[in-house]
Amino acid sequence: MLTLVKGLIFPGVLIGSLAALDALLRAGFDPGLSLFATAVANLIVIALLEVVFPLRREWAWWHDGQSINDLIHGALLTLAGPRIGEAALGSAIVAGAAAIASVSQGGAWPNDWPFWAQMLLAILIADFADWAKHWGYHNLAPMWPIHALHHNAEKMHVFKAARLHVFEATIRFALISAPLLVLGAGHEVIIWYGALMNFLGNLNHSNVDMPIPGFVHYLFATPQVHRLHHEIDPDLGRSNLSPITLLPDLMFGTFRHPGKHALTRVGVADNPIPDNLLAQLASPLIWPFLAWRKRRLALRANSQRKTS
């Protein structure tokens, strides 16, 4: 019976969160506030489930000294990141959308399609764009300092979904939201895509024991699939890059099935980012200094071991 209950957590929380958002929108509430309210409720529910059904007790969020920092990063990510992107690209989005509309005589986005088909198209476009962005973070040295904060956590729980540098939200807006807007995707599509990303992100970083059938891991980014992406092993850390479907990972050879690879330890092997919030916010800008400081501390510790 307990196994059945745990097995229902992932679909239950995801579907319940989407249903709550739908109810608020149908009631006429502001879409942005509705998404924010359901995202907070989703986070709280998952945080409580981590207390009742923890996957690893050592990952408990209430024993993690970085949980407050995680929430602050999440607040800055939500409030500041997209605003920076909108300010920088607002005129370009309008101009691009107008250009496409003039060429295509009304707009490139298939607004006459059923809503589910529009959502599927948006997910596929965004997944390939997000995969490419994510691949760059993990394989191009200049991009890694922006994303390193998300991976330097040594515990996995729901608050780690928010542990993203504010620059990441700006880049996501530029590479994912902006192209959808330029193509003419409606506000409703953007809201529901954002909701799916938010709810799945919270679930996939959670410390909840929720068994999922093995075949599902080939179809969607599940918690087991995403935890492998946070594995300290560099090969696994560069795998499972797609946020919703796993089609890009399957096509480009970056998929790793959780049934074939053991999750041992999460984090970054050579992590130069300190625990201080201000240093974390500045880390992409002062990365060479942080790397130098890390090497210096390591050399000092090695020298002390030799002399003791």
Salt bridges, closest charged atoms under 4 A:
ASP22 OD2 - ARG26 NE 2.79
ASP64 OD2 - HIS157 NE2 2.76
ASP64 OD2 - LYS160 NZ 2.86
ASP70 OD2 - LYS160 NZ 2.71
ASP70 OD1 - ARG163 NH1 2.71
GLU86 OE2 - ARG83 NH2 3.07
ASP130 OD1 - LYS133 NZ 3.09
ASP130 OD2 - ARG172 NH1 2.67
GLU168 OE2 - HIS147 ND1 2.71
ASP209 OD2 - LYS6 NZ 2.92
ASP235 OD1 - ARG256 NH2 3.27
